[in-house]
């Protein structure tokens, strides 16, 4: 999924002639802590609520020169992983997106990313989940895929995680079958350590519940 696929037109950018007071009103209205500021279609920067709360003259325009502006750069053709990394590192609730001409194209909100996360990790698709633990040197996505497909199943999503200063890693697989017994037997036969498995939609329900709880939190 590319950054451009997540752009929303529900939140308009601020103009440099808009006031600090208006920026705060919009942040409250749209439930975000950041807003893009543009001059025509040129991105001037990103304004943060924390920099406006104690502003002495809220009636002043944003272009008064006293308002601190961030300028995180993300383009519509980049991958969503780049987007998540950038927003996470800067603790952003909204990020402006540029087109191939470096002009403002739209914005993406944290809430929008969370809503699309379920599609990215195939939460909506029926199936089962297998968590493998193995040495990093033994990791082979080809062999893992061959084992799954050799049991008439397909991998819907795959996530790899590791702990710093450890040679171990976890591989979480979402497959399109709820009955995992034959797949688990094959992994055991190939000496894979199956750390956990979730049958009959247990994992899907748990993930949906977590996403719904987080979306509810964002609305507060």
Buried (B, 14 or more C-beta within 10 A) or exposed (E): EBBBEBBBEEBEBBBBEBBBBBBBEBBEEBBBBBBBBBEEEEBBBBBBBEBBEEBEEBEBBBBEEEBEBBEBEBBBEBEBEEBBEBBEEEEBBBBBBBBEEEEBBBBBBBBBBBBBBBEBBBBEBEBBBBBBEBEEEEBEEEEBBEBBEEBEBEBBBBEEEEEEEEEEBBBBBBBBBBEBEEBBEBBEEEEBEBEEBBBEBEBBEEBBEEBEEBEEEBEE
